């Protein structure tokens, strides 16, 4: 931890949130002199305070420790570059439209690598009177199932959560273009173009 960088970051975010040093100190049950010491780079927050300080400042602890916030300027939340994350412990599904630092159940999660589905892995997509009917013959057991199916387009995405022992049968508005994306617990993240 770089005391100076972390101190500058604490000060920057405190000011953005319109907190005085005294207000921040009261939230953390420390003195305003302690907050001043951190901000001047003359000391670091005690390790026991890091989770609460990160929560109050609404930043990740790793950002607090590094003293650096990286802004995703280049992508600006491009829907076509949406990333999918699945927690290996609880199955939580998280998405981001640019690089992100994601954690769940105490572990850092990396974005899933997407691959184009082979012909025998693809969904069957049918137009049924103005709606799309999407289905697949795929094993759906507790050990091997499709966790979610998503539709992704330039300006929208939809996620359909799936559960073991369900048959996958989805209806959604009729879209002529875009991607269908799904996550199989054994074979990973796949897509097919509409």
N, C-alpha and C positions, 0 to 999 in steps of 0.2 A: 504494500500500500504506500503510495506517494502522499505524504501528509499534506503537501502544498496543493496538489491537484484535487485531492479529496476535499480539502477545506474550501477551495474555490468552488467546487461543484455544490457543496452544501450551501454556501452563501448564495450562489446563483439561483438555485432552486428555492431556497427560503424566500428570496426577494420576489421571484416569480409568483409564489403562493401568497405574497403579501403578509408574511409572518415577520414579526420583529424577532430579534434574538431571544428576548424574554419569552415570547409566546412559544417559540420552538422549544426552549428550555423547559417550560412548564409541561408541554406535551410529553417530554422525555424524562421528567422528574430529575433534571440536572439544573445547575445554575446557568444564568446567562453568560457568566464569565467563562464557563466551560465551552459553550457554543462559540464564543468569541475566540477562544484559544484554538478550536478546531479550524475556524474560518481563516485564521491568520497562518495556519500551517504549523503551529507550535505544539501540536498534539493530535492524537487520533481518538475517535470514539472508542470506548471499551467494546470488546467483541460482544459482550452480552447486550449492548445497545443497538448493534447493527440491524437486527431484524425489525425492531420498532422504528428506528430512524429511517430505514428504507421504506417502511410502510407509511410513515407520516409524509415523507417526501414523494411517495408514490413512484419509486424506482426500484429496480432489481438490486439485490445486495451486491452482485458482481459489478454492476455499474458504480455503485458507491465505493467499492474497493479499488476499482481501476481509476476512478475520478474522471471518467470519459463517457460522454454520451455520443454515440455515432448515429447521425441522422441519415435515413435512407433517401437521399435526395434524388438519386438517379432513377429509381423505379416509381416513386410517388404512388404506390398502391395500385399497380397495374393488375387488373383482374386476370389477365391472361397468364400472369406469372404467379398465380395463387399457389401457395405451398400447403401441404397437408401434414399434420403431425398426429400420431396416435400414441397415447401413453401405453407402454407395454404392461404396466401393472393394473390400471383400472379401465383401460379402453377409451378414455376420454379423447374426443376428436377436437382438434384445434386447427384453425386455418390462419394464414397471414397472406397479405398481398405483396409483401416484400420481406427482406431478411428480418428475422426476429430472434430474440433469445427466449426460448420457451422451456418451461419446466413444469412438471406435474409429479405428484407423489414423491417429492424430494429429489427427482432426477432431471437432468437436462435432457431434452428430447430434440433430436435432429429431424429435419424434414424428410419425408419419405421420398425415395427415388421412384419416379414414374416411368413406366415403359408401355409401349403400344401393345395392346392385346393381340395375341395370335388369333387366327380365324376361328379355332375351336374354343376360344375363351370368351368370345364376344357376346354381348347382349343381343337379343332379338328386339328390334324397335319397329313398332307398327303404329300407323295412323288409324285411330278409331274414332272417326267423326269429329275431328278438330282437337283431339288430344293425342298425346303419345302414350302408348302402352309399352312398357319396357319390362322384359322378363328374361330369365336365364335358368337353365337347368344346372344348378350348382349344389354341391353337397352343403348342407346347412346343419352341422352338428356343433357341439360345444368345442370340439377340437379344431374344426375346419369350417369356416363360414365367411360370408361377406359382411363386414362390419358396417359399411356405409356405401351408399351410391350417391354421387353428386352430378349435377349438371352445371357446366361452366361455360359462360359466354363473355363477350367483351365487357358488359356492364352489369352482369348479374351472376349469382350462383345460388344453387339450391342443394341442400343436403338431406338425404333420406336415410335415417338411422335404421339399421337392420339388426336382427337378433338371431341367435342360434335357433334352429328348428322352425324358422319362418320360411315360407316360400317367398321368393323375391318377385313381386308383381307391383310395379309402380306406374301410376298414371300422372302425367304432368301436362301443362300447356304445350301446345304444338310449337316447336321450334325447329326451324329448317337447318340451322347451323349451330355449332358449338361442340362441346365434348361431353361424353359421359365418362365419369371417373369412378372407380370403385377400389375398395381395399379388401383383399382376401387375406385372412390370417396366416395362410401358408405361402401364398404366391406374391404377396405385396400389392403395391399400388399400380393399377393399370388404367388405360384409357382407350376409348375409341371415338373417332370423329363421327358426328351425325351427318 
